[in-house]
Amino acid sequence: MKRIHIFLLFLVTVAGVSAQVAEDPVLMTINGKEILRSEFEYAFNKNRGNVSDSSMTAKEYLQLYIDFKLKVAEAEALKLDTLSSFKEEYAKDRSQLAEGYLTDPDYVDNEAYKIYAKDSSTIGKDGFVKVTHLFFPANQKENLAMVEASRAKADSAYAMLCAGTSFEDVAESFDIHKQVIQPFEIIRGQAFQEFENVAFMLKDGEFSKPFETPAGFHVVKRFSSRPFGNFEEYRPAIIKMLERENIHLQARMKKGFDLAKEFGGNLTPQEALAREDSLLESKYPEFANLMREYYDGLLFFEVSTKEVWDKAANDEAGLNKHFEKNRKKYLFDSPRYRGAVVHANSQENLDMIKNMLAGKHANDYKAVIEENLPKDSAKVVRVEIGMFSAGDNAWVDKYIFNQGDGGEYRRGLGFVDVIGQLISAPESYKDVKGAVQNDYQKYLEERWVKALRKKYKVKVDKKVLGTVNNHK
């Protein structure tokens, strides 16, 4: 009987695997590693939405995807996925993405709404009112003479307002600081009851008669009012406040309790969260796709930096060789000025910088300045170094190309001149470094991909390719 059960289990398992294969077949293998149709579809549909030509076909995208996957394969062959820096970055990315699956999605919003509902009921239909006031302190414990003096000031202030004197002028006459009469908003329950009764009774633009609170005497002016807004309006501020109170930890624990029940009640919330975390890739295809994207993307970045980008940026011999081989491609369409525009706060400092750079190659200007000028020198001199065409810089246009009257002076730097050399063609790759570096990078990229295609075997199932986005 036991053998029959095992045999039936085997049949069920095989049937399940067969169904899975039929549902999501292998599209290609790269270096023996299978890539399912769903993985390719995810990348194809996502990247097609990020390019201007959304009409790109699956067949056209396939070659780009193969090149990308070949670089990932090379990164794995170089064991870049074993580096501690890679592991730490990948774990960090996964932890951040997993958090959304390990917290109760509704808990934070529910707690935020509770606070909103409570505040809404407290503030009520009166909402907010914006007011200012003239305040004359009179503590009830003080002697009667002092209280009466404050009362008299409030009465006088009111009389001045009735006579047309502005709130600001009345405040100044009683030495009330401007900050005290700055408008502010109040809601029910924030101020003395006597103050609220007056403030909410006034109409916009009106000021009150003098009245007394436990703190003293007031004359209030009302500016405007507004109702308490809807939940969406206050949601960001409430959630920000809740975050300071570790609301996400509470939401995580709520999810832990729910998962513990889901798993049969034999796990603690922490154990249930750990188990769910271990199952995320198998339970949620979108999570698995994103994590695969992060994994491949990190490896792609690491290996591309190592094999192409750093070489293109730092291989001076390679850059110069590429320039010499393709000199005609980098000829100028018009003369360029290779040098610097010097701004200074005095003629003396202007001459000092020009003498410092005299006889030096423009490519060395930056190093000379960094070596000889203190870091805080920007207050007295500023130097713009570059390769200038006509129209690039107003001061170069004036002094070299005899066009215009110059540009605007920098603040405090009213003395300007240029130093350098007018050249009709680039003399080295450094004169056109950006263009040469870009082309050299493309050359290294093409050579690298060609080598990878020879190194790793790629096999594509064309029939499965024909079913991409067409298998429902």
Secondary structure, 3 states (H helix, E strand, C coil): CHHHHHHHHHHHHHHHHHHHHHHCCEEEEECCEEEEHHHHHHHHHHHHCCCCCCCCCHHHHHHHHHHHHHHHHHHHHCCHHHCHHHHHHHHHHHHHHHHCCCCCCCHHHHHHHHHHHHHHHHHHHHCEEEEEEEEEECCCCCCHHHHHHHHHHHHHHHHHHHCCCCHHHHHHHCCCCHHHHCCEEECCCCCCHHHHHHHHHCCCCCECCCEEECCEEEEEEEEEEECCCCHHHHHHHHHHHHHHCCHHHHHHHHHHHHHHHHCCCCCCHHHHHHHHHHHHHHHCHHHHHHHHHHHHHHHHHHHHHHHHHHHHHHCHHHHHHHHHHCHHHHCCCCCEEEEEEEEECCHHHHHHHHHHHCCCCHHHHHHHHHHHCCHHHHHCEEEEEEEECCCCCHHHHHHCCCCCCCCCCECCECEEEEEEEEECCCCCHHHHHHHHHHHHHHHHHHHHHHHHHHHCCEEECHHHHCCCCCCC
